[in-house]
């Protein structure tokens, strides 16, 4: 097994900068968490009436254990529902967790559920405008579940895009409690991702019908478990692993298998061991520090992960009293090579990645090059070296062994000596239009610089209609405005992917520039996204007009309108009609969220 190398100077410098920038906020956060820490079982601080309400519904032995105030009590917070493939497996996890807790001398109670919406269902639909805000709702719901003050540790069950960040943000408000994340696992591989992308493009071009498209999608998303492409959901699992919040190697073990059930039960047993009642107290506030955040960014970069985490990791850090910005991502991207190719950055899916060596191989490679902090406080209490292992079922039950020393598939996962690319494929863009991020790990070199006239739209549906009419059959940079958090909740614009890919495949130079999000699975077309400030908050993007030439250079980090400054400043910003975003599909419930949301680089957090 390779030993961890001395820490890379860039990793050290960025970490120290975050620490210094965050010093006051972090100090205040840690002081709050220390004040919240209990010296006895937490529920011992409740009155008799409070406590009686807290165990009234429990059965026999569990009720007696809660009443006696000796055993620790574990809170289960879950995003289970039976509509969504990723969350259906969570249905039977609470029973496994309760049994595991009892084996460890603890009780587990289902403390509360959180909403789980699927971007795959809502893409291009009005409901997608609730998606980003659902993260903060989930954080609040987690807080409500834990507010009963009955618990000594937390078990978080969640998988997909906004759910894991929301659970973690909510749990960090109770950071004095140890927290273990319990993943669900991916569904079996469906049709090849390249074939799925081909059918989508043919449908966008009108060459196949809806029946063919639906059949292709149904063969891709076909079973219980997480979607297997490397979007935000699977990026979540990667980050929970490298932040030390999973049991080692748990991220991509399939659901409804003996190994997955063994890991789930073990999660409860482990949580019971690290409460404040024993000698191995490992509170979440200690686990998530600046080193863990930097490790998460590095893993995201090394795997070509979701652009959504340039928002979510910022929000998670702030929930723990730390301030992270896009300069941190960009500086780290310069030294972190791309070690994985998982769709849309390649043709393989997360099952192939897992089989090739998975998280254990990846983490060991990064540690051996000094690109990860080895001394973080994980739930294992052993530093990150424990995460270079993979779980298996031995004759004695659940056990761990060293991850493979050699990749099982060099087309999917590679060592540091032979990376797919020299940088992490995520870059900060700056210029007179503001600040933006771009994911380049799936963009071919010949497409990474685009200079072309703008085609300006205020709605992605208008882009698709223009494409179908032939109006976009030319070199162009498609600008989609008023897509930020305050305008309409910042929905993903993933519906544009087949359209823009089709234009690019015809030989046109094409790119997207927007103050909205693209997708956790951003693909082959260069997309400057999350432009900050957003248009409705005074961003310069709303002063771009059709025909203005824009230069997007992902090598040098330039996003620039080739328009004189005085001309841009003299233009009057249009007054957008956003009334369509204010009502219907529950959007009327989120007016306060739109009014108080922060910008993307600050995590798009809804102000408290």
N, C-alpha and C positions, 0 to 999 in steps of 0.2 A: 504494500500500500504506500502510495506517495505521501511524504510528509508535507505539511503546509509550508509554503515558502515564505520568506520575509514579506511583509506587506508592501505592495507596490506604492511608490511615493504618491502617485495621483490619488489612489484610494485613501491614503492617509490624509492628504491635503483636503480633499472634498469632505471627508468625514469631519475633520477638525473645523472646517468652515461652517458646516451645518451645526456643529456643537456650539461654536462661538455665537453664531447668528441666533441660536435658539436659547441661549443660556437662561435668560430671565423666565421665558415661558416654560421651559422644561423644569426649572427649579420649582416654580409655582405648582406645576402639575404633580411632580413627585411629592411635594409637601401635602397636597390634597389627598393623594393616594395613601400616604403614610398615616394621615389622620383617620382615614376610613378603615384601616386595618383593624381587625378584631383579634383579641388575644385568646378568645374562647370560640366555640362554635358561634357563628354569626347570629343565629336565631336566639341565642341566650340573651341578647339585648332587647328582645321583644317583650312586651307585656304578656301576661297569661292569655288575655283576650286575643291579642295579635297572633300569638303562637297557636292557639286553638283553631283559629281560622286557617292557619297555614298548614295544619296537618289533618283537618277534618275529613278530607276526601280520601286519605290514604288507607290502605288495608293493613290489618293486623300487625305484623312484625315491623313494617316500615313506620307505622304510626307510633309504635312504642319507642323505636329508635329516635325518631324526631322529638318525641315528648321528653325523652331522657336527656336530650342535649349532650350526647356523647359522640355519636358518629357524625362525620362531616356530611353535608348535604350538597349534592351536585345539581346545578341548574341545567336542564336541557332546553336550548333555544333552537328551534328548527324552522326551516323554510319548506317543509314537506307540503306538497300537494300532488294529486294524482293525475293532473293534466299534463304536466311537463316532465319530459323524459328524465332530465337530470335529477329531479326531486322525488320522483316516484319511488326509487329504492330506499329513501329515507323513512318510508312508512313503518318498517319493522325495526329500525335502529333503536328507538327508545327502549323497547323490551330488552334488546341486547345490552344496552348501556345500564339499565337498571339491574340486570343480573350481574354484570361485571362490577358494578358498584358494590352490591351486596358481598361479592367474593372478596372485595378489598376492605370490608368493614365500613361501608358508606351507604347512603341512600341517594337515589337520584329522582328528582321530580321534573316532569315536563313543565317548565316555567312559562313558556309562551311560544307562540308562532309568529313568524314574520312573513310579510307578503313576498311572493316570488313571481315576478313577471318575466316573460321571455322575449328578448329582442327579436328572436327568430319569428315569433308569431306577430309581433307588432311592427316590424320593419315596414316603413312607408305608410303606416296607418296612423290615425290620430292618437291612438293610445301610446305610440312611441314617445310622445311629448311628455309622458309621465315617467319615462324610464330612468333618466338620470336622477330625478328627484326621489324616485323610489329608494335610492341608496340612503338618503337622509331619513326617509320614513322608516326604513329597516333599522337604522341606528336608533331612532327614537323608540321603535317597538322593542328592540333589545333592551334599552334602558327601562322601559316599562316592565318587561318581564323580570328584570333583576331588582327592581325597586322595592320588592317585598322584603328585601333584606333577610331572606331565609337561607342564603346560600354561601358556601365556602369555596366553590370553584364553578367554572362554567364550561359546558360542552356545547360548541357551536356547530350546528349541522346546516351546511349551505354549500352551494357550488358555483352558481353562475354570476353573470356580469356585475350587477350592482349589489348582489346579495352578500358575498364574502366581504367586500369592503365595508358595507353597511353593518354587518355583524361585528366586524373588528372595531369599527368606530364606536359602536354602542358598547362593546365590551371594554374598550379603553376608558370609558367613563367610569367603569368599575374596575380599574386597572389594579386595585389591591387584591383582586381575586385571580388565582391561576386560571388560565383559559387554554383549552385544547380544542383544535378544529378537527372535525370528523368529516372527511370527504366522502363523496358518493361513488366516484369512479366512472370511467367512460363506457359508452355502449360499444358493442362489437363493431368492427370496421364494416362499412357499407360499400357502395360502389366507389371506384377510384375517384379521388377528388378532381383529377384532371377531366374526367368524363362529366362530372357534375358541373364544372365550370364551363365546359363546352356546350352543354345543353342550355345553360342559362344564357350564354351569349347568343346562341341560335334563336332562342325565344325573344331576346331583346331585338334581334334583327328581323323578327317576323317569319323565320324559316321553319319553326316548329310551333305547334299549338300548345294550349294549356294542358291537355291530357298528357303529352309527352313530358312537359316540364314537371307536372305533379308526380308522375311516375318516377322520374329521376330523383326528385326531392324525397319521395317516400322511401326509395331504396337507400338514400343517404342517411336520413333521420328515421330509423326503423325500429328502435328498441328502447328499453329502459337504459338509462345512463346518460352521461354528458355527451353532447355532440363532439365528434372526434377531431375536428379541425382545431388549429391553435389560435383561437380567439381569446376573448377576455375570460371566459369560464375556465379554460385550461391554463391560461396565464395565472389566474387566481391560485390554482392548485400548486403550480410551480413556486409561486411566491410564498405561500404558506409553508411550503417545505423548506425553502432556504431561509425563511425567517424563524424556523424552529418551532412552528406551532402545530405541526402534524407529528404523529409517530413516524420515525424515519421510513422513507420509501412508500408511504401510504397514498401518495397523490393519484397514481394512475392504475391502481389495482381494480379490476372490473367489479361491478356490483353483482350481488346474488351469487357469490362464490364463497367457498369455505374460508379462503384467506381474507377476503374483505370482512366477513363476519367476525373472524378472529381479531382483526385489527380494530374493529368497532368496539367490541367488548373490552379489548385491552386499553382503549382510550379512556374508558371510565375508570378502570383499575389504576391507570397511571395518574389521572386527575386526582383521585383520592389520596395518592401518595404525596402530592406536592402542595397541599393546602397549608395554611398557617398553623394547623394543629400538630404538624409533625416537624421533623428536623430538616426537611427538604423543600422548604417554602420557596416557590418560584412564581411570584405574581406577574401578571401580564405586563405591568408597568416596567418591570425589570427586563423582560424579554424584548419588548419593542423599544429600542433606543436608536441612536443615530447609526450605530454599526449595523443593526438589523435592517434599517431602511436602505443604507448603501448596498448591503448584500442583495436586497430585493431588486434594486435598480440594476445591479450588475447581472443578476440572473435573467431579468427581463431582456436586457440588451443581448446577452449571450445566446438567447434562444429566439430572438426576433419576435418578442411578445407584443401584446396588445398596446396600441397607442392610448387606449382608455386609461392605462395606468399612469400616464403623465398627469392625469387628473386625480385618480384614486389614491395613488401612493402619496401625493401631496396632502390629500384630505386625511388619510390615515396618520401621516406624520403630525399634522396639526392637532389631531385628536389626542396625541401623546405629548403635546407641548413642543413640537419641533417644526421648524420652517424650512421647507425644501422648495426649490424652484427649478425651472427648466435649464438653467445654466449648469446645475448639478448633473442632470441627465446627459446633457450634451458633452460636458467635459469627460464624464466617465465613458461615454460612447466612443471617444477617440482611442481608448486603450483596451476596450473589451472586444475581443473577436467574436464572430458569429460561429457557434459550435453546433447548432442544430438547424436542420431544414425540415420544418413541419408545415403542412399546408396552412396558409397560402404562400409561405416562403419556399415550399417544395411540394412534392406530390404525396409524401407520407403523412400519416396522422399520428396522434399521440400514442396509439397502441403500438405502432412501429417504433416510435421513440422509446417507449417503455421497454420493449423487447430488445432494443439495441443496447441497453445499458441504463437508460432512464436517468432519474434525478441523482442517483448515487454516483454514477459515472461522471455526470456533468459537474456536480459539486466538488468531487475529488479533483477533477481537472482544473477548476478555477482556484481551489485552495492551493494546489501544487504550483501555481503561477503567481501567488500573492494577490489575487484579484478579489478574494473574499476575506472578511474578518473571521479568523478561526475561533476567536475567544468570545463569541456572543453567548448570551444566556438563553439557551433553548429550553423547551419543556423537559428535555432529557437531562439538563443540568450538566452536560459534558462538553459544551462547545459544539461547533459545527461538524467536527470529525464524525460524530455519530450518524450524520446524514450522508456519509459515503457508503452506507450499508443498504441492503435491500431485505425485505421480510420474506420468509418462507415458512411452510408448515413442516416441522420435523416430527419424528415419532413422539416427541414429548410436547408438541404443540407449537405455538408461535415462537419463531426464533429469527435472528438476523445473521447475515453473512456479508462479507465484503462484496460490493458491486463489481461487475466484470472489469478487469484491467484493460481489456481490449474491446473496442466497439464491435457490436454485432452487425452493424450495417453502416459503412462509411458514407453512404448516400443520405443518411438520416442524422447521425451523431458522430462527431469527430473529436479527436484530442486537440490540445492546445498547439501541438506541433504541426497540425495540418487543418487549420480552420477553413470554413467556407468563405469567410471574408475577414478583412483586417479590422473592421469596426463593427459596432453593435447595431448598425442599421437604423438608428433613431437620431434625429438631428434637430437642433434648434435653428429656426430661420428668423432673420431679423431684417428690417428695412422700414421704408416709409409707410408700410401698411400695418406695422405692429410686429408682434412676436407670434410665432406659430411653431408647430412641430410637424415633422414629416418622418414617416417610416419608409426606409429605402431597402430593407432586406429582401423584398420581393420585386424590387424595381430594377430592371436591366440597366447597365451603365449608360447605354445610348439614350435612355429616357430620363436620366437624372437631372438634366438641364433642359428647361423649356422656356423659350421666349416667344410670346405670341400675343395676338390681340385678345382682349377680354370679351367674353360673352356673359352678360350679367343677368342673374335671375334671383328671385326672392322665394322660390319654392322648387323643390326637386321635381315635382310633377311637371312644371313648366320646362325643365331641362329635358325630360323624357319626351315630351310632346315636340319640342324643337328638334330633337334627334330623329324622331320618326318622320318629321316633315323634310328632313335633309338639310335643315338650316345649320347644322353643326358639322357638316362634311367639309372641314377645313382645319387648318392649324388654329387652335384656340385654347385659352385658359378659361375654364368654366368657373365663374364666380357665383357662389350661392350665399346670399346675405341673410341677416336676421334669423340666424339659426343658433344663437348663443343661449346661455341659461336664462337670461332676463327676457329675451324675446319670445321664445317658445319652449323653453325647457331643454334645449340642445339635443334634439333627437339625432340618432345616427342617420347618415345618408347612404347607407349600404345599398339601397335600391339603385343607386347610380353606378355601381361597380360594373355590371354587364354593359351598360350604355357606354361608359367611358372606355372600357376595355375594347369594345367593338370599334370605336373611333381610332384607338391606338393601333389595332390590328390592321386597319385599312391604310396605315402608313402616315397618318396625321400626327403632328406633335400636339399632345393634349395633356392637360393637368387640371387639377381641381384646387381652388382656393376658397376657403369658407371659414366663418367663425363658428361653425358647427362641428360635430363629430363625424367621422367617416364610419369606422367600424373597428372592433377588436381584431377583425380579420382583414385589415387594409391590405390591398393587393398590388398589382403590377403597374398601376397608373400612379404617377407622382401626385400626392395630395398634401397640400399645406393646410392643415386643419387646426382647430382651436384658436384661430386668429384672435389675439387679445391686444387692445380692448375690443370687445364685440361691437358690432355696428350700432346697436341701440344704446350703447354706453359711450358713444363718441368715437368709436373706432374709425380709422380712415378708410376702411374697406367700403363703407357706404358712399364714398365720394368717387368710386370708380365707375366709369361709364363704358358702354359698349365701344369696342375699338381701341381703348387704352391698351398700350403694350405693357405687359407684366413680365418680369424676369424672375423665374424660380430656379435657383442654382443650389441643389442639395449638397454639392461638394464644398462650396464656400460659405453656405448658410445664408444666402441672400434671398429675400422676398421683396421685390422692389417694383413699384409702378414707374414706368419711364415717362413720368409726367412732372413738369416743373412744380416745385413746392408751392409757389405763389398761385399757380393755377389750381392745384388741389385744394389749397386753403380757401380760395375764393368761391369754390363750389358750395352750393346749398345742399345740405343733406336732405334726402327725400323723407317724407313722413310716411312710414310704412303702415299699411292696414293690417294689423295683427289680430283683428277681432275674431278671425277664424280659429285662432289659437287659444281663445279665452273660454270657450264653452264647448260642451259635448265631450263624450267619452271620459268624463270626470275631470276635465281640465279646469272647470270652474272652481274646483276644490283647491287648486294649487296657485291661485292668484298671489297669495302672500309669498309663496316660494319664488315665483318669478320676480317679484318686486325686490326680494332681499338676497337673491343669489349672488355670490361672489363670482369673479372671473375665473376662467379655466385654469390659469396658472396658479391661482390660490386654492384650487381644488373644487371650484364651483360649489362651495359649501353654502348651505342656507343659513343665514345669520341667525344666531340664537337670540 
